[in-house]
Amino acid sequence: MLNWVYFIQSNGEYHKLMEFLNSERDVSGISYFIYNETVICNDGKVFSKNNTILLAVHFFTHSLDPREKMTDFGLNSNLLISLYDIVCDDDDWLTKGRTITEKAKSFYWEKDLKEFLDNLHFKFIDNSKLTLFGHQISKPVS
């Protein structure tokens, strides 16, 4: 399985991503991460906090590298990274993923994420607020 993180910049982008994830049979294990720090990648990419947090959607694919298909949905593939590309003090491949995910606050339900963001009065860079996708995507990890 491939382990992905997509950093969300706006509500519109969030909806495009959720539409993409909902359309792909190869996607599973969707969850939401809130980072309280800037995320740095091994290749030098930096994802900075907005309004004190950084929002990301985490998901798995079994064989698909989704970058090309994402651009068809109007998504920026530069905002997608492998979870294992995040700089971390833990270099052990068996535990690195867990160490990285434990740095983030995790949500498994979209409504819980929205409630958390609403309580923070969170707005994206474009001043939009997160709205629910319309239905809960729940794809079990296989």
Backbone torsions as a table, in degrees:
resi	resn	phi	psi	omega
1	MET	NA	144.7	175.9
2	LEU	-101.8	139.3	-169.9
3	ASN	-114.0	113.9	-170.7
4	TRP	-118.8	153.4	173.0
5	VAL	-135.0	128.7	177.2
6	TYR	-118.0	124.5	-177.4
7	PHE	-89.1	123.7	-173.6
8	ILE	-89.8	130.8	-178.6
9	GLN	-108.1	-19.2	-178.1
10	SER	-157.9	164.5	177.7
11	ASN	-64.2	-41.3	178.4
12	GLY	-60.6	-41.1	178.0
13	GLU	-65.5	-39.7	177.1
14	TYR	-57.6	-45.8	-179.4
15	HIS	-65.4	-39.0	175.9
16	LYS	-62.2	-43.2	179.6
17	LEU	-63.3	-45.1	-178.5
18	MET	-65.5	-35.6	175.8
19	GLU	-62.8	-44.9	178.0
20	PHE	-60.8	-50.2	-177.8
21	LEU	-62.1	-37.5	179.7
22	ASN	-67.5	-27.3	-177.0
23	SER	-86.0	-13.6	-174.7
24	GLU	-97.6	121.6	178.2
25	ARG	-70.0	-23.0	-175.1
26	ASP	-83.0	-3.5	-176.4
27	VAL	-95.1	138.5	174.5
28	SER	-150.0	171.0	172.8
29	GLY	63.0	41.0	-178.8
30	ILE	-71.1	131.3	173.8
31	SER	-146.7	174.7	-174.6
32	TYR	-124.6	135.1	-179.6
33	PHE	-116.2	140.0	170.4
34	ILE	-118.3	116.5	176.3
35	TYR	-99.0	139.9	176.4
36	ASN	-100.3	15.7	-179.2
37	GLU	-147.4	162.0	174.5
38	THR	-65.3	141.4	178.8
39	VAL	-106.2	127.8	-179.9
40	ILE	-114.1	138.8	-179.1
41	CYS	-105.2	160.0	179.8
42	ASN	-58.7	-30.6	-178.9
43	ASP	-86.6	5.5	177.6
44	GLY	96.7	-8.1	176.3
45	LYS	-61.2	143.3	178.4
46	VAL	-128.1	129.8	176.0
47	PHE	-114.3	113.9	-173.6
48	SER	-95.7	153.3	177.7
49	LYS	-66.9	151.8	171.7
50	ASN	-127.6	125.0	177.4
51	ASN	58.0	43.2	175.6
52	THR	78.0	-5.2	179.3
53	ILE	-139.3	168.2	176.1
54	LEU	-129.5	120.3	-176.9
55	LEU	-99.2	134.0	178.2
56	ALA	-140.1	151.6	172.7
57	VAL	-107.6	129.2	-178.2
58	HIS	-108.4	138.1	178.0
59	PHE	-157.5	166.5	178.5
60	PHE	-114.4	148.4	165.5
61	THR	-127.8	152.8	-177.5
62	HIS	-86.8	-37.2	179.9
63	SER	-143.6	-16.4	-172.0
64	LEU	-80.7	127.9	164.6
65	ASP	-92.4	106.7	-168.2
66	PRO	-78.3	-0.9	-172.2
67	ARG	-55.7	-48.1	-176.7
68	GLU	-65.6	-44.4	179.8
69	LYS	-65.0	-32.2	-178.8
70	MET	-63.8	-37.5	-179.5
71	THR	-64.9	-29.3	175.7
72	ASP	-64.2	-24.3	178.2
73	PHE	-93.0	5.0	-179.8
74	GLY	80.2	20.8	-179.8
75	LEU	-95.8	152.3	179.6
76	ASN	-89.7	106.6	-176.6
77	SER	-66.6	-13.9	175.9
78	ASN	-70.6	-15.0	179.1
79	LEU	-90.4	-0.9	178.6
80	LEU	-102.7	129.5	176.9
81	ILE	-137.3	158.0	169.8
82	SER	-72.3	139.2	178.2
83	LEU	-54.3	-35.7	-176.2
84	TYR	-76.7	-4.1	174.9
85	ASP	-85.6	-7.1	178.7
86	ILE	-75.7	133.0	178.2
87	VAL	-64.9	132.4	-176.0
88	CYS	-151.2	145.8	177.4
89	ASP	-66.2	-22.5	-177.6
90	ASP	-88.1	111.1	-179.8
91	ASP	-95.9	-0.8	-179.8
92	ASP	-79.4	115.6	-176.7
93	TRP	-60.9	-21.9	179.9
94	LEU	-76.5	-25.4	-176.2
95	THR	-120.1	-11.4	-175.3
96	LYS	-57.9	-45.8	-179.6
97	GLY	-58.5	-43.1	178.9
98	ARG	-66.2	-41.7	179.1
99	THR	-60.8	-42.4	179.9
100	ILE	-66.5	-46.2	-177.4
101	THR	-69.3	-27.9	178.3
102	GLU	-71.0	-17.3	175.8
103	LYS	-74.6	-16.7	-177.2
104	ALA	-105.9	152.1	168.9
105	LYS	-82.1	129.1	-175.1
106	SER	-109.9	143.5	174.5
107	PHE	-130.1	141.3	178.1
108	TYR	-107.6	-11.7	179.8
109	TRP	-121.7	133.2	-178.4
110	GLU	-59.3	-40.5	-178.7
111	LYS	-63.9	-34.4	177.1
112	ASP	-69.6	-38.3	175.3
113	LEU	-61.2	-48.6	-179.2
114	LYS	-60.1	-43.7	179.3
115	GLU	-61.0	-42.9	178.1
116	PHE	-61.1	-47.3	-179.6
117	LEU	-66.1	-38.6	177.8
118	ASP	-62.8	-39.6	179.0
119	ASN	-65.2	-28.4	176.1
120	LEU	-84.3	-8.4	-172.8
121	HIS	58.3	39.5	-175.6
122	PHE	-71.4	136.9	172.0
123	LYS	-133.4	144.7	176.4
124	PHE	-73.2	174.0	-179.6
125	ILE	-54.8	-36.7	-179.2
126	ASP	-83.7	8.7	178.3
127	ASN	76.3	8.1	176.8
128	SER	-81.6	157.0	176.4
129	LYS	-112.1	151.4	179.4
130	LEU	-66.2	129.5	170.4
131	THR	-116.1	152.5	-178.2
132	LEU	-65.7	147.8	-178.7
133	PHE	-65.9	-26.6	178.6
134	GLY	125.9	-28.8	172.8
135	HIS	-156.4	153.4	-178.1
136	GLN	-76.6	124.5	173.0
137	ILE	-86.1	122.0	-179.9
138	SER	-133.8	97.4	179.6
139	LYS	-116.3	116.3	-178.3
140	PRO	-67.5	151.3	174.2
141	VAL	-71.9	128.4	-179.8
142	SER	-99.6	NA	NA
